[in-house]
Amino acid sequence: MLEAAEAGHALDKAAFERAVPRLRTALLQAQYALKEAGAGPVLVLLSGLAGGGRSETANRLTEWMDPRFVRVTAFGPRTEEERLHPPAWRYWTALPPKGRVGIFMNAWYTEAIAAHLDDLRDADRLDGTLQRIREHEQMLADEGVQLVKVWLHMRREDLRARLEKLDSDKRTTWRVTAEHWRGYRRYHRNHDLFEHVLRETSTASAPWSVVEGADERFRDVAIGKLVLASLRAAARPARRAHAAAPVAPAALENVKRLRDLDLTLALPDDDYDRQLEALQGRVAKLTRGKRFAKRSLVVVFEGVDAAGKGGAIRRLTAALDARSYHLIPVAAPTDEERAHPYLWRFWRYVPRRGGIAIFDRSWYGRVLVERVEGYAPPADWLRAFDEINRFEEDLARAGAIVVKLWLHISQAKQLERFREREGTPFKSFKIGPEDWRNRKKWPAYEHAIADMIDRTSTEIAPWTLVEAEDKRFARIKVLRTLVERLEAELRRKR
């Protein structure tokens, strides 16, 4: 792929001056069309040789477009806060919303290459990283993000000439660093690595465009045209197939597993009070210890309506330092959240090391309520299973302990609690028309729950089914599950 960019392309001044006014007008028109359509976003990834002109290219693009709707993010060495989060966290949180353009400089490719150059022997690690990049970019593309991946390249002699020119001028010498000269000296050594990275990550939904950077005029016009094509493509009405392959019914044994839960399990008051205090104490000790400071905790509460999630959460938070946890109640997405990929609303709340995030409902809404109610087409919720598993794998790889709890009750118990809520003034806010509508779709939800458990209960993030007809029993099981997972994980050496 790189050889095509080593042919000495150039654009004379007259041709450049003729092309630019038309290109700028077209870019602005396409940018406003994207904004009006609320489509996209368009995400431009600028990678390539150190000293190849990434900064100048980003500046040119913002000059040619309306800068109010363009965000340039240059990723350098990780900050202390970024090091406390999963590696992808800083990219997740910087994604532009629909209708906007984002320009990422030195993003995940620069980081992957730098990590490999630090340990050239670990080829398997690089290939694993590239696989995760492909999966992440496919997810972005599936969510409507238009990716423009540009690799700025040039011949070795052109790179040297560019660096010497910048270094010899007092006005531009600051742009040349030791890293740029190191990259020049290692040009041939790195060439095969760059070729491998590009070949392995150029896909149908996120292809690479290799642009020669020696001639600035040629570079700027070529990249401007690439961005223009992507803006236009993103603004066109999506042609999504609403029909999907037939969905296999949930395995009968998984539905049976739900139906066979012993919902008669209960705890006497004395046992409950004694165990509650003891388990809360153990949770407090485990989450305030030195070992936990290097980890984080993500707790997902899901369950049947009126299963008692709120009460279980309150017994958990009573054991925690209020400064260490963040409780996230998940409801219908806001306009801002709908303008980003589905998982973005959850990426924002990933805890730092030593922190705790408690989700009262979660990303599983896509494969439950959105599936059953028809808010998401089959194509979206079917691919969500893999996206969720990869997300939780990213969390675990970064040190998070992921605990997922499904609280279950019978239809009869749900009806009893619904009526109690309607008849109790301080509980009436908990019940509404939507709850009664969902209740009518119990069989559909039952099959969706069984699918969810089957497809997303993994070794690193297993589901725990909690028998919740007796609220005291459920609360104790929740706390005991947390204690056991914390103790097991904190004993492990990482």
Buried (B, 14 or more C-beta within 10 A) or exposed (E): BBEEBBEEBBBEEEEBEEBBEEBBEBBBBBBBBBBEBBBBBBBBBBBBBBBBBBBBBBBBBBEBBEEEBBBBBEBEEBEEEBEBBBBBBBBBBBBBBBBBBBBBBBBBBBBBBEBBBEEEEEEEEBEEBBEBBBBBBBBBBBBBBBBBBBBBBBBBEBBBEBBEEBBEEEEEEEBBEEEBBEBBEEBEEBBEBBBBBBEBBBBEBBEBBBBBBBBBBBBBBBBBBBBBBBBBBBBEEEEEEEEEEEEEEBBEEBBEBBEEBEBEBBBEEEEBEEBBEBBBEBBBEBBBEEEBEEBBBBBBBBBBBBBBBEBBBEBBBEBBEEEBBEBBEBEEBEEEBBBBBBBBBBBEBBBBBBBBBBBBBBBBBBBBBBBBBEBBBBBBBBBBBBBBBBBBBBBBEBBBBBBBBBBBBBEEBBBBBBEEBBEEEEEEEBBEEEBEEBBEEEEBBBBBBBBBBBBBBBEBBBBBBBBBBBBBBBBBBBBBBBBEBBEEBBEEEE
